[in-house]
Amino acid sequence: MLNIFARASVSRVTDPLGAALVRAGLTPNAMTVIGTVGAIGGALVFFPTDMLLAGTFVVWGFVMLDLLDGAMARVQGSTPFGAVLDATCDRLVDGALFAAIAWWGFVVVDNPRIGVAALLCLVLAQVISYVKARAEASGFGDVANGGLIERAERLIITLVGTGLTGLGLPYAVEVSQWLLAGLSVVTLAQRITAVAKAAGKARL
């Protein structure tokens, strides 16, 4: 949803930064890899060691680079490989983030509910993205794009939860993860329904 309503506003800020980075010699693919390595490292180092506030800011900072690689690609020109690399790195970051939160829930705070919710979010995040990719590969275009929860909302809900818990609000991670799991189920249903409708029309 945020991709639809905030894209133009965000682009006005990120496009000049992307152009400056391209002029400095960086490539969109390099920025993608830097952001991915930093976000994965931040999640796996800080969350399992109960440093939620530090982990939240580190992951958030590196995830923001994902906005810049898109802006750089618009300046330099996107490539098929760049699109595949970006999507792959997004899935790796999501996996590391939710795996780290699951570890924190199961091992650090001994709260299996958090661990289970984080694992549900991990699986649903991957499946939601897969439905979109598979629909496009099957010739349905962007019919499975969108939905209630996309990657931006997923990261915001998750990092708000970890940040608030890092500031001393004890149930924020658990609430955010179960909320995200529920909303992700709705999003998955929305995308599957959209593909089913498109497939039905294609048979007519």
C-alpha positions in Angstrom: 0.0 0.0 0.0 2.8 2.4 0.9 4.4 1.7 -2.5 1.2 3.2 -4.1 0.7 6.2 -2.0 4.2 7.2 -1.0 6.2 6.4 -4.1 6.1 9.8 -5.7 7.0 11.7 -2.4 9.9 9.3 -1.6 11.2 9.5 -5.2 11.5 13.3 -4.9 14.0 12.8 -2.1 15.8 9.7 -3.2 16.3 10.4 -6.9 18.7 13.3 -6.4 20.7 11.2 -3.9 20.7 8.3 -6.4 22.0 10.5 -9.1 24.8 11.8 -6.9 25.8 8.3 -5.9 26.0 7.2 -9.6 28.1 10.2 -10.4 30.4 9.2 -7.5 31.0 5.8 -9.2 28.7 3.5 -7.3 26.4 1.1 -9.1 22.8 0.1 -8.1 23.9 -3.5 -7.7 26.7 -2.5 -5.4 24.3 -0.5 -3.3 21.9 -3.5 -3.1 24.7 -5.8 -1.9 25.9 -3.3 0.7 22.4 -2.8 2.1 21.7 -6.5 2.2 25.0 -7.5 3.9 24.5 -4.7 6.5 20.9 -5.5 7.2 21.5 -9.2 7.6 24.6 -8.6 9.8 22.6 -6.1 11.9 19.7 -8.6 12.4 21.9 -11.6 13.2 24.3 -9.8 15.5 22.0 -7.6 17.5 18.7 -9.3 17.9 19.9 -12.7 19.1 22.1 -10.9 21.7 19.1 -8.9 23.1 20.2 -5.6 21.7 16.9 -4.8 20.1 17.1 -1.0 19.9 20.6 -1.0 18.3 19.5 -3.8 15.9 16.4 -1.8 14.9 18.4 1.3 14.0 21.1 -0.7 12.2 18.7 -2.8 10.1 16.5 0.3 9.4 19.5 2.2 8.2 20.7 -0.4 5.8 17.2 -1.2 4.6 16.9 2.5 3.6 19.7 1.9 1.1 17.1 -0.2 -0.8 15.4 3.0 -1.7 18.6 4.4 -3.0 19.4 1.5 -5.3 16.1 1.9 -7.0 16.8 5.6 -7.5 20.2 4.8 -8.8 18.7 2.3 -11.2 16.3 4.9 -12.5 19.3 7.2 -13.3 21.6 4.6 -14.7 19.0 2.3 -16.2 17.7 -0.9 -14.7 18.8 -4.4 -15.9 17.1 -7.8 -15.7 19.9 -9.0 -13.5 19.6 -6.0 -11.2 15.9 -6.7 -10.7 16.6 -10.4 -9.9 19.4 -9.4 -7.5 17.3 -6.9 -5.7 14.4 -9.3 -5.3 16.8 -12.0 -4.1 18.4 -9.7 -1.6 15.1 -8.6 -0.2 14.1 -12.2 0.5 17.5 -12.8 2.2 17.0 -9.8 4.5 13.4 -10.8 5.4 14.6 -14.3 6.2 17.5 -13.1 8.4 15.3 -10.6 10.2 12.5 -12.9 11.1 14.9 -15.8 11.9 16.8 -13.5 14.3 13.5 -12.4 16.0 12.4 -16.1 16.2 15.8 -16.9 17.9 15.3 -14.0 20.3 11.8 -15.3 21.2 12.7 -19.0 21.6 16.1 -18.6 23.2 16.7 -15.2 24.7 13.3 -14.4 26.3 12.0 -17.9 26.4 8.7 -16.9 24.8 7.7 -19.5 22.2 4.7 -17.4 21.1 7.1 -14.8 19.7 9.2 -17.4 18.0 6.2 -19.1 16.4 4.8 -15.7 15.2 8.1 -14.7 13.7 8.4 -18.0 11.8 4.9 -17.6 10.5 5.8 -14.1 9.3 9.0 -15.5 7.7 7.1 -18.1 5.7 4.2 -15.8 4.8 6.6 -13.1 3.6 8.4 -15.5 1.3 5.1 -17.0 -0.1 3.5 -13.6 -0.6 6.5 -12.6 -2.7 6.5 -15.9 -4.5 2.9 -15.6 -5.5 3.7 -12.3 -7.2 6.7 -13.7 -9.0 4.9 -16.8 -10.1 1.9 -14.9 -11.4 4.1 -12.6 -13.5 5.9 -15.7 -14.9 2.6 -17.2 -15.7 1.6 -14.2 -17.8 -0.7 -12.4 -15.4 1.5 -9.2 -15.2 1.1 -7.2 -12.1 -2.3 -8.7 -11.1 -0.8 -10.1 -7.9 1.0 -6.9 -7.0 -0.1 -4.9 -4.0 -2.3 -6.1 -1.2 -2.7 -5.0 2.4 0.9 -5.7 3.5 3.9 -5.4 1.2 7.6 -5.3 2.1 7.6 -1.7 3.4 4.7 -2.3 5.8 6.2 -5.6 6.8 9.5 -3.9 7.8 7.8 -0.9 9.5 5.6 -3.1 11.7 8.5 -5.4 12.6 11.0 -2.7 13.4 8.5 -0.6 15.3 7.9 -3.6 17.5 11.6 -4.4 18.1 12.3 -0.7 18.7 9.6 -0.2 21.2 10.6 -3.3 23.1 14.2 -2.1 23.0 12.9 1.1 24.7 11.2 -0.9 27.4 7.8 -1.8 26.1 7.8 -5.6 26.8 5.0 -6.9 24.6 5.6 -4.8 21.5 7.5 -7.5 19.6 4.9 -10.1 20.3 2.0 -7.9 19.3 3.7 -6.7 16.2 4.6 -10.2 15.0 1.1 -11.6 15.5 -0.4 -8.5 13.9 1.9 -8.9 11.0 1.1 -12.6 10.7 -2.6 -11.9 10.6 -2.3 -9.1 8.0 0.0 -11.2 5.9 -2.6 -14.0 5.7 -5.1 -11.4 4.5 -2.5 -10.2 1.9 -1.8 -13.7 0.7 -5.6 -14.3 0.3 -5.9 -11.1 -1.7 -3.1 -12.0 -4.1 -4.3 -15.6 -4.6 -7.9 -14.3 -5.2 -6.6 -11.8 -7.7 -4.7 -14.5 -9.6 -7.7 -16.8 -9.5 -9.9 -14.0 -11.0 -7.3 -13.3 -13.7 -7.0 -17.0 -14.6 -10.8 -17.2 -14.8 -11.0 -14.3 -17.2 -8.1 -15.8 -19.3 -10.2 -18.9 -19.9 -13.2 -17.0 -21.2 
